[in-house]
Every structure is written in C-alpha cells, then in structure tokens.
Amino acid sequence: MTGREEFHQRLKEQAAGVLPPGETLLDSHVMDAAESMPRPRRKLCPVVFPGQRMAGDRPVTWLMSVLAITALVQGFAPIDDLYDRLERDSSKDKPFFGGWRSAAGRMALPFFPRAKTGVAKVMLVTGHRFLLVHVQHSLIGKRIGPHVAVAWSADRRETSWVRNRRDVRPGTYEIGFADGSWATVFIGAQGWSRFERAFGRQLGPADPIP
C-alpha cells in the first residue's frame, strides 16, 4: 500500500465514524468535484470547520488568500452572470446541469468548502443512502485532524443513474438525480466498479443522458 493509499484509507475510516449504530457501510471513496465542474459563487460555498486549523495551515491559507486577491485585481475572478449561464446550460455534454439548488447542486456544493484547514471529501454508501462527509486534514503533509461532519446525505432512491466517463478520465462519473439534474465527480483511487454498482442504472461513456 502506497503512502497515498494509506492516507485515503485513514480518511475513509475517520469518515465512517459518523454512521449511527446499525447502519451498514457498503462502500466508501475519497472523491472530489471533477475538474470540468463550474465553481459556485463564494457565498454559496459552505463554511467548514470554522476557526479550526492544524499546525502549518496558517501560512498556506495566507498564500492562498494572496493569490485569490491577485486574481481578483487582475480581473480573472468569475462573474456572476457566467455562473448563472453555466447553471442554466441544458446541453447534454455539460458536466453540470440543474443549478445549485437542484439535487445535483446540493450534492456538489460541499465539494467547494470555505475553510482554513484541509478538507477531504469522502462518499459513504450504506444500505439505503449516500453520505458526503468532510474530514479535516493538514494542508501540508498527511495528518488527519479530529473534525468530521456530514456535509450531504440522500436516499439512494433519489439518484437515477450514473455514467462512467472514462473517455474523459478514468475515475470520472456523472451522477444523475430524479429531478433531472446531474453533476460530475472524480474518484482518485481504484474501486470504481463498486461505486457504479451502488446506482440502479449504469451508463457507459457513449450512452446518452436520460
């Protein structure tokens, strides 16, 4: 097991601690939003682990703030109108559809936390629901913090399909919901087939979105 694999295993074990007694864990994955996903407006991004830092986090967050301010001054910051167009775009080839208030949007928002510490995102699959769990970790190194929180939860019946986008990048999946919305996630480790089987309808890269 590599250092990265061991780190992911420890993150998953920490995340599983949020499950109540009697709820069986079937699968878990460390994941993130796909690179192609649009970013929500800052005000929509959830504040995670406020006031909590691990040793070494402060200088990293300071540098990130400087870079963000520089981008704003140089005019590279996204415009709200652009966000709105991305949310409304109905193209079947887009990585996100339905807007941030849709079922897919509610799942996707926790992938963009506002935090002053590292935040890993772990998807848990149980017998009847999906949970997205935030796990604190250091911004430098592979130290896991004590803070864990459920960021999103949904009954498995609320999802309609999953489409494997290995044509884009192995580990990339579009997740569709009953309200017609979808979002794209990326799983950075093996075990993708187990993730697919958690959904009722599995689509391949060439299959159209329902």
C-alpha positions in Angstrom: 0.0 0.0 0.0 1.4 3.4 -1.0 1.5 6.4 1.2 -1.4 7.9 -0.7 -3.5 4.8 -0.4 -2.8 4.6 3.3 -3.8 8.2 3.7 -7.1 7.6 1.8 -7.8 4.5 3.9 -7.4 6.5 7.1 -9.7 9.2 5.8 -12.4 6.7 5.0 -12.1 5.1 8.4 -12.4 8.5 10.0 -15.4 9.3 7.9 -17.2 6.1 8.7 -17.3 7.1 12.3 -20.3 9.4 11.6 -22.6 6.4 10.9 -25.0 5.6 13.6 -25.1 2.1 15.2 -26.8 -0.4 13.0 -26.2 1.4 9.7 -24.0 -0.8 7.5 -21.3 0.7 5.4 -21.1 -1.0 1.9 -18.5 1.2 0.2 -16.6 4.4 0.6 -14.4 6.6 -1.7 -12.3 9.7 -1.3 -13.5 11.9 -4.1 -13.8 15.5 -5.4 -15.6 17.5 -8.0 -14.4 16.9 -11.5 -12.0 19.5 -12.9 -14.7 20.4 -15.5 -17.2 21.3 -12.9 -18.1 25.0 -12.6 -17.3 26.7 -9.3 -20.3 28.1 -7.3 -20.4 31.7 -6.1 -18.4 32.1 -2.9 -21.5 33.0 -0.9 -22.9 29.5 -1.8 -19.9 27.6 -0.7 -20.3 26.1 2.8 -18.1 27.3 5.7 -16.4 24.2 7.1 -14.7 23.7 10.4 -14.7 27.4 11.2 -11.8 28.5 13.4 -10.1 25.1 13.2 -6.5 24.9 11.9 -3.8 22.3 12.1 -0.1 23.0 12.6 1.3 24.6 9.4 -2.1 25.5 7.9 -1.9 29.3 8.6 0.9 30.2 6.1 -0.7 28.1 3.4 -4.1 29.8 3.8 -2.4 33.2 3.8 -0.7 32.4 0.5 -4.0 31.2 -1.0 -5.6 34.5 0.1 -2.9 36.5 -1.6 -3.3 34.5 -4.8 -7.1 35.0 -4.8 -6.8 38.7 -4.3 -4.2 38.9 -7.1 -6.6 37.1 -9.4 -9.4 39.5 -8.5 -7.3 42.6 -9.1 -6.2 41.2 -12.5 -9.7 40.6 -13.5 -9.7 36.8 -13.6 -12.3 36.3 -10.9 -15.5 34.6 -12.4 -18.5 36.8 -13.0 -21.9 36.0 -11.5 -23.6 36.2 -15.0 -21.2 33.5 -16.1 -22.1 31.3 -13.2 -25.8 31.8 -14.0 -25.3 30.7 -17.6 -23.4 27.6 -16.5 -26.2 26.7 -14.1 -28.9 27.0 -16.8 -27.0 25.4 -19.6 -29.1 22.4 -20.8 -26.5 20.8 -23.1 -26.3 17.1 -22.5 -22.5 17.3 -22.9 -22.0 19.6 -19.9 -20.6 18.3 -16.6 -23.3 20.0 -14.5 -27.0 20.7 -15.1 -29.8 21.9 -12.9 -28.3 24.8 -10.9 -27.0 24.8 -7.3 -30.5 24.5 -5.8 -31.2 21.2 -7.6 -30.5 17.8 -6.1 -27.2 17.6 -8.0 -26.3 21.1 -6.9 -26.9 20.3 -3.3 -24.6 17.3 -3.6 -21.9 19.4 -5.4 -21.7 22.4 -3.1 -19.9 20.6 -0.3 -17.1 19.8 -2.8 -16.2 23.6 -2.7 -15.8 24.3 1.1 -14.6 27.5 2.6 -12.1 26.5 5.2 -8.8 27.5 6.8 -7.7 23.9 7.1 -7.6 20.9 4.7 -11.0 19.3 4.0 -11.2 15.8 2.4 -14.5 14.7 0.9 -15.5 11.1 1.4 -18.6 9.5 -0.1 -20.1 6.7 2.0 -22.5 4.2 0.6 -24.8 2.4 3.0 -27.8 0.1 2.6 -30.2 3.0 1.9 -28.3 6.2 1.4 -25.3 8.2 0.2 -23.4 10.5 2.5 -20.7 13.0 1.7 -18.5 13.5 4.7 -16.0 16.3 5.4 -12.8 15.1 7.2 -10.2 17.6 8.4 -6.6 17.1 7.4 -3.5 19.3 7.3 -2.8 21.4 4.2 0.8 20.2 4.3 1.6 16.5 4.8 -0.9 13.7 5.5 -2.0 14.4 9.1 -5.7 13.8 9.8 -7.5 16.1 12.2 -10.2 15.4 14.8 -13.1 17.1 13.0 -15.6 15.2 10.9 -19.0 16.3 9.6 -21.8 15.0 7.3 -22.0 17.6 4.5 -24.8 16.0 2.4 -27.0 12.9 2.6 -29.6 11.5 0.3 -31.7 8.3 0.0 -30.2 6.1 -2.7 -33.6 6.2 -4.5 -33.1 9.9 -5.2 -30.4 9.1 -7.7 -31.5 7.9 -11.2 -28.3 6.9 -13.0 -24.5 7.1 -13.1 -22.5 7.5 -16.3 -18.9 6.3 -16.4 -16.8 9.0 -18.2 -13.6 7.0 -18.5 -13.4 8.6 -22.0 -12.6 11.9 -20.3 -10.5 10.5 -17.4 -10.6 7.2 -15.6 -12.5 7.6 -12.3 -14.8 10.4 -13.7 -18.5 9.9 -13.1 -21.7 11.9 -13.9 -24.4 11.3 -11.2 -28.0 11.9 -12.2 -30.9 12.6 -9.9 -34.6 12.1 -10.1 -35.3 15.8 -10.7 -33.3 15.7 -13.9 -30.1 17.3 -12.6 -26.6 15.9 -12.7 -23.1 16.7 -11.5 -19.6 15.2 -12.2 -17.3 13.8 -9.6 -13.8 12.3 -9.7 -12.6 9.3 -7.7 -8.8 9.3 -7.3 -8.3 5.6 -6.5 -9.4 2.2 -7.7 -12.7 0.6 -6.8 -14.7 2.4 -9.4 -16.8 -0.6 -10.4 -18.1 -0.9 -6.8 -19.1 2.7 -6.9 -21.1 2.1 -10.1 -23.0 -0.8 -8.6 -24.4 1.5 -5.9 -26.7 3.0 -8.6 -29.7 1.5 -10.2 -28.9 2.5 -13.7 -25.3 2.4 -15.1 -24.4 4.1 -18.3 -21.3 3.9 -20.4 -19.4 6.9 -22.0 -21.3 6.5 -25.3 -24.8 6.2 -23.7 -26.9 9.3 -23.8 -28.0 11.0 -20.6 -31.7 10.1 -20.0 
